[in-house]
Amino acid sequence: MISDIKVEQSSINQSLTDIKSKATALEGGVPPQDNGNKLETLDIVQTINGAMKTFQEQYKSTLLKNEVAARESVQYIVDTDEQLSGQLRIK
């Protein structure tokens, strides 16, 4: 039975870097439409656009926080593995 857990830190870090760059570049929404036309539909679209922008900013923030947490978790696993292997060599 295999009891090893392999952490391929370089591939994980590359994936996390990709997530971070895509999250940082995340933009969207409908450009503001203010041509003097005060149609009710336009007001509704602008309200929805504002809500989408807020949601997108929250999503981006959460994604970046998760990327940092994942990176810290991987580093913790690698550090713990090194400590344990060092202790096993001493015995």
CYANA upper distance limits for C-alpha pairs under 8 A (distance plus 0.5 A):
  7 VAL  CA     74 VAL  CA      8.25
  7 VAL  CA     78 VAL  CA      7.97
  8 GLU  CA     12 ILE  CA      6.80
  9 GLN  CA     13 ASN  CA      6.39
  9 GLN  CA     74 VAL  CA      7.53
  9 GLN  CA     78 VAL  CA      8.46
 10 SER  CA     14 GLN  CA      6.64
 11 SER  CA     15 SER  CA      6.74
 12 ILE  CA     16 LEU  CA      6.67
 13 ASN  CA     17 THR  CA      6.51
 13 ASN  CA     71 ARG  CA      7.51
 14 GLN  CA     18 ASP  CA      6.72
 15 SER  CA     19 ILE  CA      6.78
 16 LEU  CA     20 LYS  CA      6.62
 16 LEU  CA     67 GLU  CA      6.46
 16 LEU  CA     70 ALA  CA      8.30
 16 LEU  CA     71 ARG  CA      7.68
 17 THR  CA     21 SER  CA      6.65
 18 ASP  CA     22 LYS  CA      6.61
 19 ILE  CA     23 ALA  CA      6.46
 19 ILE  CA     63 LEU  CA      8.43
 19 ILE  CA     64 LEU  CA      8.47
 19 ILE  CA     67 GLU  CA      7.59
 20 LYS  CA     24 THR  CA      6.49
 20 LYS  CA     63 LEU  CA      8.27
 20 LYS  CA     64 LEU  CA      6.60
 20 LYS  CA     67 GLU  CA      7.09
 21 SER  CA     25 ALA  CA      6.66
 22 LYS  CA     26 LEU  CA      6.57
 23 ALA  CA     60 LYS  CA      6.14
 23 ALA  CA     63 LEU  CA      7.24
 23 ALA  CA     64 LEU  CA      7.26
 24 THR  CA     60 LYS  CA      7.72
 24 THR  CA     64 LEU  CA      8.41
 26 LEU  CA     60 LYS  CA      7.68
 27 GLU  CA     56 GLN  CA      8.30
 28 GLY  CA     53 LYS  CA      7.97
 29 GLY  CA     49 ASN  CA      6.52
 29 GLY  CA     52 MET  CA      7.20
 29 GLY  CA     53 LYS  CA      6.75
 30 VAL  CA     49 ASN  CA      6.60
 32 PRO  CA     46 GLN  CA      7.50
 33 GLN  CA     42 LEU  CA      8.18
 33 GLN  CA     46 GLN  CA      8.14
 37 ASN  CA     42 LEU  CA      8.39
 38 LYS  CA     42 LEU  CA      7.34
 38 LYS  CA     43 ASP  CA      7.65
 39 LEU  CA     43 ASP  CA      7.08
 40 GLU  CA     44 ILE  CA      6.81
 41 THR  CA     45 VAL  CA      6.66
 42 LEU  CA     46 GLN  CA      6.65
 43 ASP  CA     47 THR  CA      6.70
 44 ILE  CA     48 ILE  CA      6.68
 45 VAL  CA     49 ASN  CA      6.50
 46 GLN  CA     50 GLY  CA      6.63
 47 THR  CA     51 ALA  CA      6.83
 48 ILE  CA     52 MET  CA      6.61
 49 ASN  CA     53 LYS  CA      6.60
 50 GLY  CA     54 THR  CA      6.75
 51 ALA  CA     55 PHE  CA      6.65
 52 MET  CA     56 GLN  CA      6.49
 53 LYS  CA     57 GLU  CA      6.68
 54 THR  CA     58 GLN  CA      6.77
 55 PHE  CA     59 TYR  CA      6.55
 56 GLN  CA     60 LYS  CA      6.51
 57 GLU  CA     61 SER  CA      6.63
 58 GLN  CA     62 THR  CA      6.63
 59 TYR  CA     63 LEU  CA      6.50
 60 LYS  CA     64 LEU  CA      6.68
 61 SER  CA     65 LYS  CA      6.70
 62 THR  CA     66 ASN  CA      6.61
 63 LEU  CA     67 GLU  CA      6.68
 64 LEU  CA     68 VAL  CA      6.87
 65 LYS  CA     69 ALA  CA      6.70
 66 ASN  CA     70 ALA  CA      6.48
 67 GLU  CA     71 ARG  CA      6.69
 68 VAL  CA     72 GLU  CA      6.69
 69 ALA  CA     73 SER  CA      6.60
 70 ALA  CA     74 VAL  CA      6.70
 71 ARG  CA     75 GLN  CA      6.77
 72 GLU  CA     76 TYR  CA      6.59
 73 SER  CA     77 ILE  CA      6.74
 74 VAL  CA     78 VAL  CA      6.73
 75 GLN  CA     79 ASP  CA      6.54
 76 TYR  CA     80 THR  CA      6.52
 77 ILE  CA     81 ASP  CA      6.55
 78 VAL  CA     82 GLU  CA      6.73
 79 ASP  CA     83 GLN  CA      6.73
 80 THR  CA     84 LEU  CA      6.63
 81 ASP  CA     85 SER  CA      6.56
 82 GLU  CA     86 GLY  CA      6.57
 83 GLN  CA     87 GLN  CA      6.76
 84 LEU  CA     88 LEU  CA      6.70
 85 SER  CA     89 ARG  CA      6.76
 86 GLY  CA     90 ILE  CA      6.96
 87 GLN  CA     91 LYS  CA      7.13
